Amino acid sequence: MNFCSKCALPINLNNEYTREMELENENRELREKLDRVMKSMREEMNQKFNRIRSMIRQNPYLAYIKPEALTGKKVEVE
């Protein structure tokens, strides 16, 4: 048993403190990883967006083409 059956407090506070610190470190690492992934995705999307803008500047008529015409897929609108 890790907790008192009467008051529900942890019996060994040192173990609980250590586990809490481990969880905080794990959460921090996960947040940092998420931040790196999100930054990478933003950079990739910005590059793609800039390529599209460049193509539209070279040929302004591309701005009027529907996306489904370029992909060959039908897009359902609800």
PDB file with SEQRES, HELIX, SHEET and CRYST1 records, atoms N, CA, C and O in Angstrom:
SEQRES   1 A   78  MET ASN PHE CYS SER LYS CYS ALA LEU PRO ILE ASN LEU          
SEQRES   2 A   78  ASN ASN GLU TYR THR ARG GLU MET GLU LEU GLU ASN GLU          
SEQRES   3 A   78  ASN ARG GLU LEU ARG GLU LYS LEU ASP ARG VAL MET LYS          
SEQRES   4 A   78  SER MET ARG GLU GLU MET ASN GLN LYS PHE ASN ARG ILE          
SEQRES   5 A   78  ARG SER MET ILE ARG GLN ASN PRO TYR LEU ALA TYR ILE          
SEQRES   6 A   78  LYS PRO GLU ALA LEU THR GLY LYS LYS VAL GLU VAL GLU          
HELIX    1 AA1 LEU A   13  GLN A   58  1                                  46    
HELIX    2 AA2 PRO A   60  TYR A   64  5                                   5    
HELIX    3 AA3 PRO A   67  THR A   71  1                                   5    
CRYST1    1.000    1.000    1.000  90.00  90.00  90.00 P 1           1          
ATOM      1  N   MET A   1       0.845  -1.188   0.000  1.00  0.00           N  
ATOM      2  CA  MET A   1       0.000   0.000   0.000  1.00  0.00           C  
ATOM      3  C   MET A   1       0.881   1.239   0.000  1.00  0.00           C  
ATOM      4  O   MET A   1       1.821   1.361   0.785  1.00  0.00           O  
ATOM      5  N   ASN A   2       0.553   2.145  -0.893  1.00  0.00           N  
ATOM      6  CA  ASN A   2       1.288   3.403  -0.973  1.00  0.00           C  
ATOM      7  C   ASN A   2       0.577   4.531  -0.237  1.00  0.00           C  
ATOM      8  O   ASN A   2       1.156   5.591  -0.003  1.00  0.00           O  
ATOM      9  N   PHE A   3      -0.681   4.295   0.126  1.00  0.00           N  
ATOM     10  CA  PHE A   3      -1.478   5.349   0.756  1.00  0.00           C  
ATOM     11  C   PHE A   3      -2.106   4.835   2.049  1.00  0.00           C  
ATOM     12  O   PHE A   3      -2.417   3.651   2.176  1.00  0.00           O  
ATOM     13  N   CYS A   4      -2.285   5.736   2.994  1.00  0.00           N  
ATOM     14  CA  CYS A   4      -2.926   5.418   4.261  1.00  0.00           C  
ATOM     15  C   CYS A   4      -4.400   5.094   4.010  1.00  0.00           C  
ATOM     16  O   CYS A   4      -5.085   5.823   3.292  1.00  0.00           O  
ATOM     17  N   SER A   5      -4.879   4.013   4.596  1.00  0.00           N  
ATOM     18  CA  SER A   5      -6.273   3.614   4.371  1.00  0.00           C  
ATOM     19  C   SER A   5      -7.257   4.529   5.096  1.00  0.00           C  
ATOM     20  O   SER A   5      -8.445   4.533   4.773  1.00  0.00           O  
ATOM     21  N   LYS A   6      -6.778   5.307   6.074  1.00  0.00           N  
ATOM     22  CA  LYS A   6      -7.664   6.200   6.813  1.00  0.00           C  
ATOM     23  C   LYS A   6      -7.738   7.602   6.199  1.00  0.00           C  
ATOM     24  O   LYS A   6      -8.820   8.167   6.035  1.00  0.00           O  
ATOM     25  N   CYS A   7      -6.571   8.147   5.866  1.00  0.00           N  
ATOM     26  CA  CYS A   7      -6.568   9.549   5.403  1.00  0.00           C  
ATOM     27  C   CYS A   7      -6.209   9.707   3.932  1.00  0.00           C  
ATOM     28  O   CYS A   7      -6.333  10.805   3.391  1.00  0.00           O  
ATOM     29  N   ALA A   8      -5.767   8.643   3.273  1.00  0.00           N  
ATOM     30  CA  ALA A   8      -5.412   8.613   1.857  1.00  0.00           C  
ATOM     31  C   ALA A   8      -4.156   9.408   1.522  1.00  0.00           C  
ATOM     32  O   ALA A   8      -3.901   9.687   0.351  1.00  0.00           O  
ATOM     33  N   LEU A   9      -3.378   9.774   2.516  1.00  0.00           N  
ATOM     34  CA  LEU A   9      -2.106  10.442   2.264  1.00  0.00           C  
ATOM     35  C   LEU A   9      -1.051   9.407   1.898  1.00  0.00           C  
ATOM     36  O   LEU A   9      -1.119   8.261   2.342  1.00  0.00           O  
ATOM     37  N   PRO A  10      -0.076   9.811   1.088  1.00  0.00           N  
ATOM     38  CA  PRO A  10       0.994   8.871   0.741  1.00  0.00           C  
ATOM     39  C   PRO A  10       1.771   8.455   1.993  1.00  0.00           C  
ATOM     40  O   PRO A  10       2.069   9.287   2.849  1.00  0.00           O  
ATOM     41  N   ILE A  11       2.089   7.186   2.090  1.00  0.00           N  
ATOM     42  CA  ILE A  11       2.828   6.684   3.240  1.00  0.00           C  
ATOM     43  C   ILE A  11       4.289   7.103   3.152  1.00  0.00           C  
ATOM     44  O   ILE A  11       4.881   7.524   4.146  1.00  0.00           O  
ATOM     45  N   ASN A  12       4.865   6.988   1.970  1.00  0.00           N  
ATOM     46  CA  ASN A  12       6.259   7.363   1.770  1.00  0.00           C  
ATOM     47  C   ASN A  12       6.296   8.605   0.887  1.00  0.00           C  
ATOM     48  O   ASN A  12       6.212   8.502  -0.337  1.00  0.00           O  
ATOM     49  N   LEU A  13       6.421   9.765   1.499  1.00  0.00           N  
ATOM     50  CA  LEU A  13       6.401  11.019   0.749  1.00  0.00           C  
ATOM     51  C   LEU A  13       7.586  11.151  -0.188  1.00  0.00           C  
ATOM     52  O   LEU A  13       7.477  11.783  -1.239  1.00  0.00           O  
ATOM     53  N   ASN A  14       8.706  10.568   0.175  1.00  0.00           N  
ATOM     54  CA  ASN A  14       9.890  10.653  -0.675  1.00  0.00           C  
ATOM     55  C   ASN A  14       9.638   9.972  -2.020  1.00  0.00           C  
ATOM     56  O   ASN A  14       9.986  10.516  -3.068  1.00  0.00           O  
ATOM     57  N   ASN A  15       9.032   8.779  -1.991  1.00  0.00           N  
ATOM     58  CA  ASN A  15       8.708   8.082  -3.238  1.00  0.00           C  
ATOM     59  C   ASN A  15       7.709   8.877  -4.077  1.00  0.00           C  
ATOM     60  O   ASN A  15       7.844   8.964  -5.298  1.00  0.00           O  
ATOM     61  N   GLU A  16       6.716   9.449  -3.422  1.00  0.00           N  
ATOM     62  CA  GLU A  16       5.716  10.232  -4.142  1.00  0.00           C  
ATOM     63  C   GLU A  16       6.343  11.473  -4.763  1.00  0.00           C  
ATOM     64  O   GLU A  16       6.034  11.834  -5.899  1.00  0.00           O  
ATOM     65  N   TYR A  17       7.226  12.122  -4.009  1.00  0.00           N  
ATOM     66  CA  TYR A  17       7.905  13.315  -4.532  1.00  0.00           C  
ATOM     67  C   TYR A  17       8.764  12.942  -5.735  1.00  0.00           C  
ATOM     68  O   TYR A  17       8.768  13.650  -6.742  1.00  0.00           O  
ATOM     69  N   THR A  18       9.493  11.831  -5.631  1.00  0.00           N  
ATOM     70  CA  THR A  18      10.337  11.373  -6.738  1.00  0.00           C  
ATOM     71  C   THR A  18       9.487  11.068  -7.963  1.00  0.00           C  
ATOM     72  O   THR A  18       9.839  11.460  -9.076  1.00  0.00           O  
ATOM     73  N   ARG A  19       8.385  10.380  -7.768  1.00  0.00           N  
ATOM     74  CA  ARG A  19       7.499  10.042  -8.896  1.00  0.00           C  
ATOM     75  C   ARG A  19       6.912  11.307  -9.514  1.00  0.00           C  
ATOM     76  O   ARG A  19       6.794  11.409 -10.735  1.00  0.00           O  
ATOM     77  N   GLU A  20       6.547  12.264  -8.675  1.00  0.00           N  
ATOM     78  CA  GLU A  20       6.008  13.529  -9.176  1.00  0.00           C  
ATOM     79  C   GLU A  20       7.048  14.252 -10.025  1.00  0.00           C  
ATOM     80  O   GLU A  20       6.718  14.802 -11.076  1.00  0.00           O  
ATOM     81  N   MET A  21       8.284  14.254  -9.584  1.00  0.00           N  
ATOM     82  CA  MET A  21       9.360  14.892 -10.342  1.00  0.00           C  
ATOM     83  C   MET A  21       9.593  14.173 -11.666  1.00  0.00           C  
ATOM     84  O   MET A  21       9.836  14.818 -12.686  1.00  0.00           O  
ATOM     85  N   GLU A  22       9.521  12.847 -11.661  1.00  0.00           N  
ATOM     86  CA  GLU A  22       9.665  12.075 -12.895  1.00  0.00           C  
ATOM     87  C   GLU A  22       8.560  12.432 -13.886  1.00  0.00           C  
ATOM     88  O   GLU A  22       8.820  12.614 -15.075  1.00  0.00           O  
ATOM     89  N   LEU A  23       7.341  12.531 -13.397  1.00  0.00           N  
ATOM     90  CA  LEU A  23       6.220  12.882 -14.265  1.00  0.00           C  
ATOM     91  C   LEU A  23       6.373  14.293 -14.824  1.00  0.00           C  
ATOM     92  O   LEU A  23       6.084  14.528 -15.997  1.00  0.00           O  
ATOM     93  N   GLU A  24       6.819  15.226 -14.002  1.00  0.00           N  
ATOM     94  CA  GLU A  24       7.038  16.592 -14.479  1.00  0.00           C  
ATOM     95  C   GLU A  24       8.114  16.637 -15.555  1.00  0.00           C  
ATOM     96  O   GLU A  24       7.970  17.349 -16.549  1.00  0.00           O  
ATOM     97  N   ASN A  25       9.194  15.878 -15.364  1.00  0.00           N  
ATOM     98  CA  ASN A  25      10.257  15.822 -16.369  1.00  0.00           C  
ATOM     99  C   ASN A  25       9.753  15.201 -17.665  1.00  0.00           C  
ATOM    100  O   ASN A  25      10.072  15.674 -18.756  1.00  0.00           O  
ATOM    101  N   GLU A  26       8.968  14.146 -17.538  1.00  0.00           N  
ATOM    102  CA  GLU A  26       8.405  13.495 -18.722  1.00  0.00           C  
ATOM    103  C   GLU A  26       7.480  14.454 -19.473  1.00  0.00           C  
ATOM    104  O   GLU A  26       7.528  14.540 -20.700  1.00  0.00           O  
ATOM    105  N   ASN A  27       6.639  15.174 -18.725  1.00  0.00           N  
ATOM    106  CA  ASN A  27       5.737  16.147 -19.353  1.00  0.00           C  
ATOM    107  C   ASN A  27       6.516  17.255 -20.048  1.00  0.00           C  
ATOM    108  O   ASN A  27       6.161  17.671 -21.151  1.00  0.00           O  
ATOM    109  N   ARG A  28       7.581  17.736 -19.402  1.00  0.00           N  
ATOM    110  CA  ARG A  28       8.408  18.791 -19.997  1.00  0.00           C  
ATOM    111  C   ARG A  28       9.037  18.297 -21.291  1.00  0.00           C  
ATOM    112  O   ARG A  28       9.045  19.014 -22.292  1.00  0.00           O  
ATOM    113  N   GLU A  29       9.567  17.070 -21.278  1.00  0.00           N  
ATOM    114  CA  GLU A  29      10.179  16.493 -22.476  1.00  0.00           C  
ATOM    115  C   GLU A  29       9.150  16.342 -23.594  1.00  0.00           C  
ATOM    116  O   GLU A  29       9.448  16.618 -24.756  1.00  0.00           O  
ATOM    117  N   LEU A  30       7.943  15.907 -23.246  1.00  0.00           N  
ATOM    118  CA  LEU A  30       6.893  15.756 -24.256  1.00  0.00           C  
ATOM    119  C   LEU A  30       6.483  17.115 -24.841  1.00  0.00           C  
ATOM    120  O   LEU A  30       6.260  17.233 -26.046  1.00  0.00           O  
ATOM    121  N   ARG A  31       6.385  18.137 -23.984  1.00  0.00           N  
ATOM    122  CA  ARG A  31       6.057  19.483 -24.477  1.00  0.00           C  
ATOM    123  C   ARG A  31       7.139  20.000 -25.413  1.00  0.00           C  
ATOM    124  O   ARG A  31       6.839  20.605 -26.443  1.00  0.00           O  
ATOM    125  N   GLU A  32       8.405  19.761 -25.054  1.00  0.00           N  
ATOM    126  CA  GLU A  32       9.507  20.197 -25.900  1.00  0.00           C  
ATOM    127  C   GLU A  32       9.489  19.476 -27.248  1.00  0.00           C  
ATOM    128  O   GLU A  32       9.738  20.079 -28.292  1.00  0.00           O  
ATOM    129  N   LYS A  33       9.191  18.184 -27.207  1.00  0.00           N  
ATOM    130  CA  LYS A  33       9.107  17.408 -28.452  1.00  0.00           C  
ATOM    131  C   LYS A  33       7.962  17.924 -29.322  1.00  0.00           C  
ATOM    132  O   LYS A  33       8.116  18.087 -30.532  1.00  0.00           O  
ATOM    133  N   LEU A  34       6.812  18.179 -28.692  1.00  0.00           N  
ATOM    134  CA  LEU A  34       5.670  18.717 -29.423  1.00  0.00           C  
ATOM    135  C   LEU A  34       6.018  20.069 -30.041  1.00  0.00           C  
ATOM    136  O   LEU A  34       5.664  20.336 -31.189  1.00  0.00           O  
ATOM    137  N   ASP A  35       6.704  20.917 -29.290  1.00  0.00           N  
ATOM    138  CA  ASP A  35       7.108  22.225 -29.812  1.00  0.00           C  
ATOM    139  C   ASP A  35       8.020  22.071 -31.024  1.00  0.00           C  
ATOM    140  O   ASP A  35       7.872  22.797 -32.008  1.00  0.00           O  
ATOM    141  N   ARG A  36       8.969  21.124 -30.960  1.00  0.00           N  
ATOM    142  CA  ARG A  36       9.867  20.900 -32.103  1.00  0.00           C  
ATOM    143  C   ARG A  36       9.094  20.414 -33.323  1.00  0.00           C  
ATOM    144  O   ARG A  36       9.332  20.875 -34.439  1.00  0.00           O  
ATOM    145  N   VAL A  37       8.170  19.485 -33.106  1.00  0.00           N  
ATOM    146  CA  VAL A  37       7.384  18.944 -34.220  1.00  0.00           C  
ATOM    147  C   VAL A  37       6.508  20.041 -34.828  1.00  0.00           C  
ATOM    148  O   VAL A  37       6.416  20.162 -36.050  1.00  0.00           O  
ATOM    149  N   MET A  38       5.870  20.831 -33.978  1.00  0.00           N  
ATOM    150  CA  MET A  38       5.010  21.909 -34.474  1.00  0.00           C  
ATOM    151  C   MET A  38       5.829  22.951 -35.245  1.00  0.00           C  
ATOM    152  O   MET A  38       5.388  23.442 -36.284  1.00  0.00           O  
ATOM    153  N   LYS A  39       7.003  23.281 -34.746  1.00  0.00           N  
ATOM    154  CA  LYS A  39       7.871  24.236 -35.440  1.00  0.00           C  
ATOM    155  C   LYS A  39       8.258  23.700 -36.813  1.00  0.00           C  
ATOM    156  O   LYS A  39       8.240  24.434 -37.802  1.00  0.00           O  
ATOM    157  N   SER A  40       8.608  22.424 -36.868  1.00  0.00           N  
ATOM    158  CA  SER A  40       8.970  21.795 -38.131  1.00  0.00           C  
ATOM    159  C   SER A  40       7.793  21.808 -39.106  1.00  0.00           C  
ATOM    160  O   SER A  40       7.971  22.093 -40.290  1.00  0.00           O  
ATOM    161  N   MET A  41       6.597  21.500 -38.614  1.00  0.00           N  
ATOM    162  CA  MET A  41       5.410  21.503 -39.474  1.00  0.00           C  
ATOM    163  C   MET A  41       5.119  22.908 -39.994  1.00  0.00           C  
ATOM    164  O   MET A  41       4.783  23.080 -41.166  1.00  0.00           O  
ATOM    165  N   ARG A  42       5.248  23.918 -39.122  1.00  0.00           N  
ATOM    166  CA  ARG A  42       5.017  25.299 -39.557  1.00  0.00           C  
ATOM    167  C   ARG A  42       5.993  25.707 -40.643  1.00  0.00           C  
ATOM    168  O   ARG A  42       5.615  26.338 -41.630  1.00  0.00           O  
ATOM    169  N   GLU A  43       7.265  25.338 -40.453  1.00  0.00           N  
ATOM    170  CA  GLU A  43       8.277  25.675 -41.454  1.00  0.00           C  
ATOM    171  C   GLU A  43       7.968  25.013 -42.792  1.00  0.00           C  
ATOM    172  O   GLU A  43       8.079  25.640 -43.845  1.00  0.00           O  
ATOM    173  N   GLU A  44       7.580  23.741 -42.739  1.00  0.00           N  
ATOM    174  CA  GLU A  44       7.238  23.019 -43.964  1.00  0.00           C  
ATOM    175  C   GLU A  44       6.033  23.650 -44.658  1.00  0.00           C  
ATOM    176  O   GLU A  44       6.042  23.825 -45.876  1.00  0.00           O  
ATOM    177  N   MET A  45       5.002  23.991 -43.894  1.00  0.00           N  
ATOM    178  CA  MET A  45       3.808  24.606 -44.475  1.00  0.00           C  
ATOM    179  C   MET A  45       4.129  25.985 -45.044  1.00  0.00           C  
ATOM    180  O   MET A  45       3.605  26.350 -46.097  1.00  0.00           O  
ATOM    181  N   ASN A  46       4.973  26.751 -44.373  1.00  0.00           N  
ATOM    182  CA  ASN A  46       5.371  28.057 -44.892  1.00  0.00           C  
ATOM    183  C   ASN A  46       6.132  27.917 -46.204  1.00  0.00           C  
ATOM    184  O   ASN A  46       5.934  28.714 -47.122  1.00  0.00           O  
ATOM    185  N   GLN A  47       6.998  26.914 -46.302  1.00  0.00           N  
ATOM    186  CA  GLN A  47       7.719  26.684 -47.552  1.00  0.00           C  
ATOM    187  C   GLN A  47       6.750  26.354 -48.679  1.00  0.00           C  
ATOM    188  O   GLN A  47       6.873  26.886 -49.782  1.00  0.00           O  
ATOM    189  N   LYS A  48       5.782  25.474 -48.405  1.00  0.00           N  
ATOM    190  CA  LYS A  48       4.801  25.104 -49.424  1.00  0.00           C  
ATOM    191  C   LYS A  48       3.950  26.317 -49.820  1.00  0.00           C  
ATOM    192  O   LYS A  48       3.686  26.540 -51.001  1.00  0.00           O  
ATOM    193  N   PHE A  49       3.530  27.088 -48.830  1.00  0.00           N  
ATOM    194  CA  PHE A  49       2.726  28.273 -49.105  1.00  0.00           C  
ATOM    195  C   PHE A  49       3.515  29.276 -49.948  1.00  0.00           C  
ATOM    196  O   PHE A  49       2.969  29.865 -50.881  1.00  0.00           O  
ATOM    197  N   ASN A  50       4.787  29.469 -49.627  1.00  0.00           N  
ATOM    198  CA  ASN A  50       5.622  30.394 -50.393  1.00  0.00           C  
ATOM    199  C   ASN A  50       5.820  29.917 -51.825  1.00  0.00           C  
ATOM    200  O   ASN A  50       5.858  30.730 -52.748  1.00  0.00           O  
ATOM    201  N   ARG A  51       5.948  28.588 -52.022  1.00  0.00           N  
ATOM    202  CA  ARG A  51       6.054  28.064 -53.396  1.00  0.00           C  
ATOM    203  C   ARG A  51       4.770  28.338 -54.174  1.00  0.00           C  
ATOM    204  O   ARG A  51       4.819  28.727 -55.341  1.00  0.00           O  
ATOM    205  N   ILE A  52       3.628  28.137 -53.531  1.00  0.00           N  
ATOM    206  CA  ILE A  52       2.342  28.387 -54.194  1.00  0.00           C  
ATOM    207  C   ILE A  52       2.211  29.871 -54.545  1.00  0.00           C  
ATOM    208  O   ILE A  52       1.808  30.216 -55.656  1.00  0.00           O  
ATOM    209  N   ARG A  53       2.550  30.741 -53.601  1.00  0.00           N  
ATOM    210  CA  ARG A  53       2.483  32.187 -53.869  1.00  0.00           C  
ATOM    211  C   ARG A  53       3.395  32.577 -55.017  1.00  0.00           C  
ATOM    212  O   ARG A  53       3.031  33.412 -55.845  1.00  0.00           O  
ATOM    213  N   SER A  54       4.572  31.981 -55.073  1.00  0.00           N  
ATOM    214  CA  SER A  54       5.509  32.263 -56.160  1.00  0.00           C  
ATOM    215  C   SER A  54       4.927  31.825 -57.502  1.00  0.00           C  
ATOM    216  O   SER A  54       5.040  32.540 -58.498  1.00  0.00           O  
ATOM    217  N   MET A  55       4.306  30.650 -57.521  1.00  0.00           N  
ATOM    218  CA  MET A  55       3.692  30.153 -58.756  1.00  0.00           C  
ATOM    219  C   MET A  55       2.545  31.071 -59.184  1.00  0.00           C  
ATOM    220  O   MET A  55       2.384  31.336 -60.376  1.00  0.00           O  
ATOM    221  N   ILE A  56       1.762  31.550 -58.246  1.00  0.00           N  
ATOM    222  CA  ILE A  56       0.641  32.439 -58.567  1.00  0.00           C  
ATOM    223  C   ILE A  56       1.166  33.782 -59.078  1.00  0.00           C  
ATOM    224  O   ILE A  56       0.579  34.366 -59.989  1.00  0.00           O  
ATOM    225  N   ARG A  57       2.265  34.278 -58.501  1.00  0.00           N  
ATOM    226  CA  ARG A  57       2.845  35.536 -59.004  1.00  0.00           C  
ATOM    227  C   ARG A  57       3.298  35.387 -60.454  1.00  0.00           C  
ATOM    228  O   ARG A  57       3.155  36.310 -61.257  1.00  0.00           O  
ATOM    229  N   GLN A  58       3.848  34.212 -60.783  1.00  0.00           N  
ATOM    230  CA  GLN A  58       4.313  33.966 -62.145  1.00  0.00           C  
ATOM    231  C   GLN A  58       3.143  33.807 -63.107  1.00  0.00           C  
ATOM    232  O   GLN A  58       3.244  34.189 -64.272  1.00  0.00           O  
ATOM    233  N   ASN A  59       2.047  33.253 -62.634  1.00  0.00           N  
ATOM    234  CA  ASN A  59       0.874  33.038 -63.476  1.00  0.00           C  
ATOM    235  C   ASN A  59      -0.380  33.329 -62.636  1.00  0.00           C  
ATOM    236  O   ASN A  59      -0.913  32.427 -61.990  1.00  0.00           O  
ATOM    237  N   PRO A  60      -0.847  34.571 -62.642  1.00  0.00           N  
ATOM    238  CA  PRO A  60      -1.977  34.973 -61.788  1.00  0.00           C  
ATOM    239  C   PRO A  60      -3.247  34.159 -62.005  1.00  0.00           C  
ATOM    240  O   PRO A  60      -4.078  34.094 -61.098  1.00  0.00           O  
ATOM    241  N   TYR A  61      -3.433  33.538 -63.164  1.00  0.00           N  
ATOM    242  CA  TYR A  61      -4.639  32.753 -63.416  1.00  0.00           C  
ATOM    243  C   TYR A  61      -4.720  31.507 -62.525  1.00  0.00           C  
ATOM    244  O   TYR A  61      -5.797  30.939 -62.346  1.00  0.00           O  
ATOM    245  N   LEU A  62      -3.586  31.088 -61.973  1.00  0.00           N  
ATOM    246  CA  LEU A  62      -3.600  29.932 -61.064  1.00  0.00           C  
ATOM    247  C   LEU A  62      -4.412  30.213 -59.806  1.00  0.00           C  
ATOM    248  O   LEU A  62      -4.892  29.281 -59.161  1.00  0.00           O  
ATOM    249  N   ALA A  63      -4.568  31.459 -59.456  1.00  0.00           N  
ATOM    250  CA  ALA A  63      -5.322  31.812 -58.256  1.00  0.00           C  
ATOM    251  C   ALA A  63      -6.796  31.441 -58.381  1.00  0.00           C  
ATOM    252  O   ALA A  63      -7.486  31.309 -57.370  1.00  0.00           O  
ATOM    253  N   TYR A  64      -7.282  31.273 -59.594  1.00  0.00           N  
ATOM    254  CA  TYR A  64      -8.702  30.984 -59.817  1.00  0.00           C  
ATOM    255  C   TYR A  64      -8.996  29.498 -59.986  1.00  0.00           C  
ATOM    256  O   TYR A  64     -10.156  29.114 -60.135  1.00  0.00           O  
ATOM    257  N   ILE A  65      -7.968  28.662 -59.964  1.00  0.00           N  
ATOM    258  CA  ILE A  65      -8.171  27.225 -60.127  1.00  0.00           C  
ATOM    259  C   ILE A  65      -8.613  26.622 -58.798  1.00  0.00           C  
ATOM    260  O   ILE A  65      -8.037  26.913 -57.751  1.00  0.00           O  
ATOM    261  N   LYS A  66      -9.631  25.787 -58.852  1.00  0.00           N  
ATOM    262  CA  LYS A  66     -10.112  25.116 -57.649  1.00  0.00           C  
ATOM    263  C   LYS A  66      -9.125  24.009 -57.262  1.00  0.00           C  
ATOM    264  O   LYS A  66      -8.590  23.330 -58.138  1.00  0.00           O  
ATOM    265  N   PRO A  67      -8.883  23.823 -55.973  1.00  0.00           N  
ATOM    266  CA  PRO A  67      -7.915  22.812 -55.529  1.00  0.00           C  
ATOM    267  C   PRO A  67      -8.225  21.405 -56.029  1.00  0.00           C  
ATOM    268  O   PRO A  67      -7.309  20.651 -56.357  1.00  0.00           O  
ATOM    269  N   GLU A  68      -9.504  21.043 -56.092  1.00  0.00           N  
ATOM    270  CA  GLU A  68      -9.837  19.689 -56.543  1.00  0.00           C  
ATOM    271  C   GLU A  68      -9.477  19.457 -58.006  1.00  0.00           C  
ATOM    272  O   GLU A  68      -9.272  18.314 -58.415  1.00  0.00           O  
ATOM    273  N   ALA A  69      -9.396  20.515 -58.796  1.00  0.00           N  
ATOM    274  CA  ALA A  69      -8.986  20.373 -60.190  1.00  0.00           C  
ATOM    275  C   ALA A  69      -7.496  20.025 -60.264  1.00  0.00           C  
ATOM    276  O   ALA A  69      -7.067  19.338 -61.191  1.00  0.00           O  
ATOM    277  N   LEU A  70      -6.726  20.487 -59.314  1.00  0.00           N  
ATOM    278  CA  LEU A  70      -5.299  20.201 -59.305  1.00  0.00           C  
ATOM    279  C   LEU A  70      -4.997  18.804 -58.775  1.00  0.00           C  
ATOM    280  O   LEU A  70      -4.029  18.180 -59.210  1.00  0.00           O  
ATOM    281  N   THR A  71      -5.791  18.312 -57.863  1.00  0.00           N  
ATOM    282  CA  THR A  71      -5.523  17.006 -57.261  1.00  0.00           C  
ATOM    283  C   THR A  71      -6.252  15.880 -57.975  1.00  0.00           C  
ATOM    284  O   THR A  71      -5.883  14.714 -57.834  1.00  0.00           O  
ATOM    285  N   GLY A  72      -7.273  16.216 -58.731  1.00  0.00           N  
ATOM    286  CA  GLY A  72      -8.061  15.185 -59.388  1.00  0.00           C  
ATOM    287  C   GLY A  72      -9.044  14.520 -58.449  1.00  0.00           C  
ATOM    288  O   GLY A  72      -9.693  13.545 -58.827  1.00  0.00           O  
ATOM    289  N   LYS A  73      -9.166  15.025 -57.238  1.00  0.00           N  
ATOM    290  CA  LYS A  73     -10.088  14.463 -56.261  1.00  0.00           C  
ATOM    291  C   LYS A  73     -11.301  15.365 -56.131  1.00  0.00           C  
ATOM    292  O   LYS A  73     -11.210  16.585 -56.271  1.00  0.00           O  
ATOM    293  N   LYS A  74     -12.439  14.742 -55.860  1.00  0.00           N  
ATOM    294  CA  LYS A  74     -13.641  15.515 -55.595  1.00  0.00           C  
ATOM    295  C   LYS A  74     -13.685  15.883 -54.137  1.00  0.00           C  
ATOM    296  O   LYS A  74     -13.459  15.041 -53.267  1.00  0.00           O  
ATOM    297  N   VAL A  75     -13.974  17.137 -53.865  1.00  0.00           N  
ATOM    298  CA  VAL A  75     -14.104  17.600 -52.508  1.00  0.00           C  
ATOM    299  C   VAL A  75     -15.580  17.839 -52.225  1.00  0.00           C  
ATOM    300  O   VAL A  75     -16.237  18.614 -52.921  1.00  0.00           O  
ATOM    301  N   GLU A  76     -16.092  17.174 -51.207  1.00  0.00           N  
ATOM    302  CA  GLU A  76     -17.505  17.327 -50.868  1.00  0.00           C  
ATOM    303  C   GLU A  76     -17.675  18.479 -49.914  1.00  0.00           C  
ATOM    304  O   GLU A  76     -16.984  18.563 -48.899  1.00  0.00           O  
ATOM    305  N   VAL A  77     -18.591  19.368 -50.232  1.00  0.00           N  
ATOM    306  CA  VAL A  77     -18.871  20.508 -49.389  1.00  0.00           C  
ATOM    307  C   VAL A  77     -20.225  20.286 -48.729  1.00  0.00           C  
ATOM    308  O   VAL A  77     -21.217  19.982 -49.391  1.00  0.00           O  
ATOM    309  N   GLU A  78     -20.242  20.445 -47.417  1.00  0.00           N  
ATOM    310  CA  GLU A  78     -21.507  20.236 -46.696  1.00  0.00           C  
ATOM    311  C   GLU A  78     -22.141  21.539 -46.342  1.00  0.00           C  
ATOM    312  O   GLU A  78     -23.211  21.560 -45.733  1.00  0.00           O  
TER     313      GLU A  78                                                      
END                                                                             
